[in-house]
Amino acid sequence: MIKQILYFGNPCSIKKENQQLIITIKRNDKEEVISRPIEDIGVVILDHPQINLTHGAISELMQKNVALICCNNQYMPNGMMLPFDAYHTQTQRMHAQIKASQALKRNLWQQTIISKITNQAKVLEYTQHSNHPLYNYAKNVKSGDTSNREAAAANYYWAHLFPSIPNFNRDSNGQYPNNLLNYGYAILRSIMARSIVAAGLFPSIGVYHHNKYNAYCLADDLMEPYRPYVDKLILQIIKKYPDKKELNTELKKELLTIPHLDVTIDKEKSVLMIASQRTASSLARCFTGETRKILYPNNGNVV
């Protein structure tokens, strides 16, 4: 089943009743009560300071492996809650994750960067930019990406991704459409973190990322080949709304379709949220020695 994202951008109260979220929304001094089955939910985004969420609702959301995201005063995601134990042999898998050899991690990172660069190449081709060096970069990614082909590809990619925006620079604090990229990547990160926990892995222990201040290093690793799918969606949003540059409700609604984007993984069509679960599960099997191949979305469906 494809899980839903619930976005709350208005004052409301949320409680649990009979395995349902009961949501009381306040609009213009009127109250509207709606319900949603908790088992159908994958992500909840809280984007208003006047939202009341009961402990019972939070506990049940965690029980059903729902990622709960809070936004700051700038309406950007700044916090996430995930369940402690979402997999039956979690301890075993976490031990395998911790003990993973550096050789395995370097190989997994090589696979990750090859997939990321190849998907970036397809997005550039979607913009009618076919004469690019990205496939060559992908072919020359070494174990652990010691020659840093990821950075070389990124420099070219961002310089050519938005031809209608002169001198664009990818910077989280930079000009439009960096605000759209930030929001889209935050959603993607939450989806991947949820999948990692569901696979019995610990999101703080990365394959490559290892910043001691980052609680989601592994999510940042695994989301890399998925970023181009978000980039393509933002290209479509820019085309559809050329005059809208503020991150309003209309643009957020478009970005909330990220979990349902079509991808191809292991020669099968899927949606991004389910594909992320397959990626995390395949990584867990790499850690336990069942395979050495991590499954990522195939570049053929980026276009």
Backbone torsions as a table, in degrees:
resi	resn	phi	psi	omega
1	MET	NA	137.2	176.4
2	ILE	-81.1	119.4	-177.8
3	LYS	-76.1	151.7	-178.5
4	GLN	-92.9	153.8	166.8
5	ILE	-103.8	127.1	173.8
6	LEU	-105.0	125.3	-179.9
7	TYR	-113.9	128.9	179.0
8	PHE	-119.0	111.9	-178.9
9	GLY	-118.2	12.1	179.6
10	ASN	-130.9	161.2	175.3
11	PRO	-57.5	133.9	179.9
12	CYS	-162.7	166.2	174.0
13	SER	-122.0	136.9	-175.9
14	ILE	-127.8	128.2	177.1
15	LYS	-139.1	169.6	178.8
16	LYS	-105.6	138.0	176.3
17	GLU	-153.7	117.6	177.8
18	ASN	53.7	49.9	178.4
19	GLN	62.5	22.0	176.8
20	GLN	-121.4	147.6	165.4
21	LEU	-85.8	122.4	176.9
22	ILE	-101.3	116.2	-171.8
23	ILE	-113.9	120.4	176.4
24	THR	-106.6	110.7	-175.4
25	ILE	-102.9	133.8	179.9
26	LYS	-102.7	120.3	178.1
27	ARG	-136.7	118.7	176.2
28	ASN	51.5	50.0	178.0
29	ASP	65.7	13.3	176.2
30	LYS	-117.2	151.1	179.6
31	GLU	-114.7	135.3	176.5
32	GLU	-122.8	129.3	-178.5
33	VAL	-109.9	124.3	177.4
34	ILE	-130.6	163.9	179.6
35	SER	-134.6	151.8	177.7
36	ARG	-139.9	133.1	176.4
37	PRO	-63.6	127.4	-177.0
38	ILE	-64.3	-34.2	-177.8
39	GLU	-66.2	-14.9	179.3
40	ASP	-92.5	-1.1	-172.1
41	ILE	-101.2	137.9	176.0
42	GLY	-111.4	-36.0	-177.1
43	VAL	-141.8	138.1	173.2
44	VAL	-121.2	128.2	179.5
45	ILE	-114.2	122.0	179.2
46	LEU	-103.6	112.0	-170.9
47	ASP	-128.5	43.3	176.1
48	HIS	-158.8	138.4	-176.7
49	PRO	-69.2	-17.8	-177.8
50	GLN	-104.1	55.2	175.4
51	ILE	-116.4	126.6	177.7
52	ASN	-109.1	125.0	-177.6
53	LEU	-126.2	121.6	-176.2
54	THR	-74.2	156.3	177.6
55	HIS	-60.8	-38.4	178.9
56	GLY	-59.8	-39.8	178.4
57	ALA	-67.2	-43.9	179.4
58	ILE	-60.7	-47.0	-178.4
59	SER	-59.7	-42.4	-179.0
60	GLU	-70.4	-35.7	176.0
61	LEU	-61.9	-42.5	177.1
62	MET	-64.9	-39.4	179.2
63	GLN	-60.5	-32.4	-178.6
64	LYS	-97.1	15.4	177.1
65	ASN	57.4	48.8	176.5
66	VAL	-98.0	132.3	174.5
67	ALA	-82.0	124.0	-177.5
68	LEU	-107.6	116.9	-172.9
69	ILE	-113.7	134.0	175.0
70	CYS	-109.1	145.1	178.8
71	CYS	-111.6	154.3	-178.9
72	ASN	-90.9	-169.5	-177.4
73	ASN	-69.3	-15.1	175.5
74	GLN	-95.0	10.3	176.7
75	TYR	66.1	26.2	176.7
76	MET	-109.4	140.8	177.5
77	PRO	-56.9	130.2	-179.8
78	ASN	-135.3	6.8	177.8
79	GLY	-163.4	151.6	-177.9
80	MET	-146.2	140.0	176.5
81	MET	-116.8	133.8	-179.5
82	LEU	-131.7	158.0	179.3
83	PRO	-71.4	155.2	177.3
84	PHE	-73.1	-45.7	-171.4
85	ASP	-133.6	98.4	-177.8
86	ALA	-112.6	6.2	-178.8
87	TYR	-138.2	142.1	-169.9
88	HIS	-70.4	-29.8	177.0
89	THR	-116.0	47.3	-175.1
90	GLN	-59.4	-44.0	-177.7
91	THR	-60.0	-43.0	179.5
92	GLN	-61.2	-45.5	-178.0
93	ARG	-68.8	-37.1	179.2
94	MET	-66.4	-38.2	176.2
95	HIS	-61.8	-42.5	178.7
96	ALA	-64.6	-38.3	178.1
97	GLN	-62.5	-45.4	-178.6
98	ILE	-65.6	-36.4	-175.8
99	LYS	-86.5	-0.3	-177.8
100	ALA	-55.0	135.2	-177.4
101	SER	-72.8	156.7	176.9
102	GLN	-64.2	-33.4	178.7
103	ALA	-63.1	-42.8	178.2
104	LEU	-65.1	-44.0	-179.4
105	LYS	-62.2	-39.7	178.7
106	ARG	-64.8	-39.5	178.3
107	ASN	-66.0	-42.7	179.4
108	LEU	-64.3	-38.1	178.8
109	TRP	-68.8	-37.1	175.2
110	GLN	-59.0	-47.4	178.0
111	GLN	-59.6	-41.3	-178.2
112	THR	-62.7	-46.3	-176.9
113	ILE	-71.9	-35.8	175.1
114	ILE	-59.7	-44.6	179.6
115	SER	-65.1	-41.7	-179.4
116	LYS	-62.8	-49.6	-177.1
117	ILE	-65.4	-39.2	179.3
118	THR	-63.8	-40.1	177.8
119	ASN	-69.2	-35.5	174.7
120	GLN	-62.0	-39.1	178.8
121	ALA	-59.5	-41.8	-179.8
122	LYS	-66.7	-33.9	177.7
123	VAL	-67.9	-40.1	176.3
124	LEU	-61.1	-38.4	178.3
125	GLU	-67.7	-29.8	175.0
126	TYR	-62.6	-31.1	178.4
127	THR	-87.5	11.7	-179.5
128	GLN	71.5	21.0	176.9
129	HIS	-104.7	94.0	-173.7
130	SER	-100.8	-22.7	-177.5
131	ASN	-89.0	80.2	-175.7
132	HIS	-135.3	163.3	-176.6
133	PRO	-97.3	9.4	-169.5
134	LEU	-66.7	-36.6	177.8
135	TYR	-63.6	-35.8	177.7
136	ASN	-66.5	-39.7	175.7
137	TYR	-60.7	-44.1	-177.8
138	ALA	-62.0	-39.6	-179.1
139	LYS	-66.9	-22.6	-174.8
140	ASN	-106.1	17.4	175.7
141	VAL	-73.9	123.0	-180.0
142	LYS	-92.4	169.6	176.6
143	SER	-55.0	126.0	-176.8
144	GLY	75.6	2.4	-176.0
145	ASP	49.7	50.0	-176.9
146	THR	-65.8	-23.3	178.0
147	SER	-91.3	3.4	173.5
148	ASN	57.0	49.4	175.9
149	ARG	-67.1	-24.9	177.9
150	GLU	-59.6	-46.0	-178.8
151	ALA	-67.4	-40.4	178.9
152	ALA	-62.4	-42.9	178.7
153	ALA	-65.2	-40.9	-178.6
154	ALA	-62.9	-41.4	179.5
155	ASN	-58.9	-43.8	179.8
156	TYR	-71.7	-44.3	-175.5
157	TYR	-58.1	-52.0	-176.6
158	TRP	-70.4	-26.7	177.7
159	ALA	-71.1	-18.7	-174.8
160	HIS	-122.6	-2.5	-173.6
161	LEU	-71.8	-36.9	-176.9
162	PHE	-117.4	79.3	-176.8
163	PRO	-62.6	-22.7	-179.8
164	SER	-82.8	-4.8	-179.3
165	ILE	-118.6	97.8	-176.3
166	PRO	-60.7	139.9	174.5
167	ASN	57.4	34.1	179.0
168	PHE	-65.0	140.1	177.2
169	ASN	-132.9	128.4	178.7
170	ARG	-73.3	110.9	-177.4
171	ASP	-151.2	124.2	-176.2
172	SER	-58.8	-24.0	177.7
173	ASN	-104.1	11.4	-173.1
174	GLY	-89.7	-167.2	-173.9
175	GLN	-70.8	164.7	171.6
176	TYR	-53.7	139.6	7.3
177	PRO	-96.8	31.0	177.1
178	ASN	-58.4	-32.5	178.5
179	ASN	-63.9	-37.6	177.9
180	LEU	-69.9	-41.1	178.3
181	LEU	-62.5	-43.3	179.8
182	ASN	-59.0	-46.5	-177.1
183	TYR	-68.3	-43.4	179.4
184	GLY	-63.4	-41.7	179.1
185	TYR	-68.2	-32.8	177.6
186	ALA	-64.6	-40.1	176.2
187	ILE	-64.7	-46.1	179.2
188	LEU	-59.3	-41.7	-179.6
189	ARG	-62.2	-41.1	179.9
190	SER	-66.8	-38.2	177.5
191	ILE	-62.5	-44.7	-178.3
192	MET	-69.2	-40.3	178.3
193	ALA	-61.5	-41.2	177.9
194	ARG	-61.5	-42.2	-179.7
195	SER	-67.2	-36.7	179.1
196	ILE	-63.7	-45.7	178.8
197	VAL	-64.0	-40.9	179.6
198	ALA	-63.5	-26.3	179.7
199	ALA	-87.3	2.5	177.3
200	GLY	82.7	19.3	179.9
201	LEU	-106.6	164.6	-178.4
202	PHE	-101.7	119.7	-172.0
203	PRO	-68.5	-15.6	-177.8
204	SER	-82.5	-20.5	-176.1
205	ILE	-96.6	104.3	-173.6
206	GLY	-89.3	168.6	171.4
207	VAL	-82.0	-42.5	-179.5
208	TYR	-121.6	-52.2	-180.0
209	HIS	-66.4	138.1	-177.0
210	HIS	-150.3	24.4	178.3
211	ASN	-61.6	126.4	-175.4
212	LYS	-66.9	-14.3	178.4
213	TYR	-95.8	-0.1	-175.7
214	ASN	-104.7	116.3	-179.5
215	ALA	-82.6	-5.5	-175.2
216	TYR	-129.5	45.3	-178.7
217	CYS	-58.7	-43.6	-177.1
218	LEU	-68.6	-36.6	176.0
219	ALA	-62.3	-40.0	178.7
220	ASP	-66.4	-31.8	174.9
221	ASP	-65.4	-55.4	-169.7
222	LEU	-73.3	-21.8	-179.0
223	MET	-79.9	-11.3	-175.0
224	GLU	-53.7	-50.6	-179.5
225	PRO	-71.1	-10.9	178.2
226	TYR	-89.0	-18.8	-178.0
227	ARG	-55.2	-41.8	-179.3
228	PRO	-59.6	-26.1	176.3
229	TYR	-67.5	-37.7	175.7
230	VAL	-67.9	-41.6	179.2
231	ASP	-58.9	-42.3	180.0
232	LYS	-64.8	-41.4	177.9
233	LEU	-60.6	-39.6	-179.9
234	ILE	-68.6	-35.0	172.6
235	LEU	-58.8	-40.5	179.3
236	GLN	-68.8	-38.4	178.4
237	ILE	-64.6	-42.7	179.1
238	ILE	-60.5	-40.9	178.8
239	LYS	-67.3	-38.4	-177.3
240	LYS	-75.8	-35.3	-177.5
241	TYR	-126.5	68.4	-173.6
242	PRO	-63.7	-22.6	-175.6
243	ASP	-103.5	2.7	-178.2
244	LYS	-107.3	112.0	-176.5
245	LYS	-115.9	-13.7	176.0
246	GLU	-84.2	146.1	-177.8
247	LEU	-80.3	79.7	-177.9
248	ASN	-92.7	-178.9	-177.5
249	THR	-60.9	-36.2	-178.8
250	GLU	-63.9	-43.8	179.5
251	LEU	-72.3	-36.0	176.1
252	LYS	-61.9	-38.6	178.3
253	LYS	-59.2	-40.1	177.4
254	GLU	-65.0	-42.2	-177.9
255	LEU	-70.3	-24.2	179.1
256	LEU	-73.6	-2.0	174.3
257	THR	-84.3	-3.0	-176.1
258	ILE	-52.9	-45.1	-178.9
259	PRO	-61.4	-20.9	-175.8
260	HIS	-103.5	9.2	177.5
261	LEU	-63.1	141.9	179.6
262	ASP	-77.2	134.0	174.5
263	VAL	-138.4	169.3	171.5
264	THR	-122.1	126.2	-179.7
265	ILE	-135.3	128.3	-177.7
266	ASP	54.8	41.0	177.4
267	LYS	67.5	16.4	178.6
268	GLU	-122.9	141.0	176.8
269	LYS	-76.0	142.9	-176.6
270	SER	-155.0	177.5	167.7
271	VAL	-106.0	158.6	-170.5
272	LEU	-57.8	-42.1	-177.0
273	MET	-61.3	-43.2	179.3
274	ILE	-70.4	-37.8	177.5
275	ALA	-61.1	-38.5	179.4
276	SER	-62.9	-33.8	177.2
277	GLN	-67.3	-38.7	178.2
278	ARG	-68.0	-36.3	177.2
279	THR	-63.2	-48.9	-178.6
280	ALA	-63.9	-40.3	179.6
281	SER	-65.9	-38.9	179.2
282	SER	-67.3	-34.7	176.6
283	LEU	-64.8	-41.8	178.3
284	ALA	-59.5	-38.8	178.9
285	ARG	-69.8	-29.7	173.9
286	CYS	-65.4	-41.8	179.8
287	PHE	-65.0	-36.3	-178.3
288	THR	-86.3	0.7	175.4
289	GLY	84.9	10.2	-179.7
290	GLU	-78.9	-24.1	179.3
291	THR	-156.3	166.9	174.1
292	ARG	-120.7	7.6	-178.8
293	LYS	-110.1	126.2	175.4
294	ILE	-95.6	134.3	-176.4
295	LEU	-87.7	124.2	175.8
296	TYR	-125.9	159.0	178.7
297	PRO	-62.6	140.2	-177.9
298	ASN	-76.0	138.0	-176.2
299	ASN	-63.8	-19.6	-175.1
300	GLY	-62.5	-21.4	-177.1
301	ASN	-101.0	1.6	174.9
302	VAL	-65.7	-40.1	179.4
303	VAL	-76.9	NA	NA
